[in-house]
Structure formats: structure tokens, C-alpha cells
Amino acid sequence: MALYVEIKDGDSFENALKRFKKFVEMEGVLSEYKKHLRYTPPSEEKKERRAALERKLRKLNVNKDKRK
């Protein structure tokens, strides 16, 4: 995957760098890189997914209680 930003006439390097950083963040390049920095066993991935789901459900229940 090639990432590049064209510098147009009158654009400064800072503006091009800002656009590049925004593009990289939107594409999720850094988060994908960090995810692959160390090996996580399938059991640990399952625990993380389950914990995330529990947090999401807890948040939904709290929001429902606040509306009543």
C-alpha cells in the first residue's frame, strides 16, 4: 500500500505533512502496526473482545437508566 500526498503549487511542506498525518490516521496504519508489534494468542484476543462487549453493554444500560 503506497501512501503519498501531492504537494500542489503554493502548498507548504507543513500543510502537506498535516494532510499526510490525517490520511495515515484515517487509514488506521499506525493502529494496525501497533496491533502487530507483539503476538497475542487467540485466547487473549477472545478475552479482549468479550471485555469490550461487556463495556459496550454496560454503557448502553447506563444510558438507558439515565433516560428514565
NUMARKE-610454 format. One record per residue (C-alpha): x, y, z. Coordinates in pm, whole numbers, padded with zeros to 5 digits, always signed. Layout:
BEGIN
XYZ ...
END
This chain:
BEGIN
+00000+00000+00000 +00155+00326-00112 +00084+00639+00087 +00161+00971-00067 +00036+01328-00069 +00080+01552-00370 +00222+01895-00293 +00033+02147-00504 +00158+02488-00610 +00169+02725-00316 +00140+02445-00057 +00387+02448+00225 +00563+02138+00349 +00384+02175+00684 +00041+02163+00519 +00138+01856+00317 +00270+01685+00628 -00052+01769+00813 -00260+01615+00530 -00036+01307+00529 -00073+01257+00906 -00451+01292+00876 -00458+01040+00591 -00246+00790+00787 -00474+00826+01089 -00790+00778+00881 -00647+00466+00717 -00555+00317+01056 -00197+00244+00957 -00047+00312+01299 -00311+00120+01492 -00259-00179+01262 +00116-00152+01312 +00082-00141+01691 -00152-00439+01682 +00115-00649+01512 +00403-00543+01736 +00359-00845+01961 +00184-01178+01927 -00144-01216+02111 -00274-01570+02150 -00630-01641+02033 -00748-01690+02392 -00626-01342+02485 -00795-01190+02179 -01119-01358+02280 -01089-01215+02633 -01030-00866+02493 -01332-00892+02260 -01552-01018+02544 -01436-00736+02775 -01505-00479+02503 -01854-00620+02453 -01923-00609+02827 -01809-00244+02843 -02034-00160+02550 -02336-00333+02706 -02271-00169+03043 -02254+00171+02873 -02582+00107+02691 -02753+00005+03016 -02627+00315+03195 -02757+00536+02916 -03100+00366+02930 -03116+00424+03307 -03035+00794+03265 -03322+00844+03018 -03585+00713+03259 
END
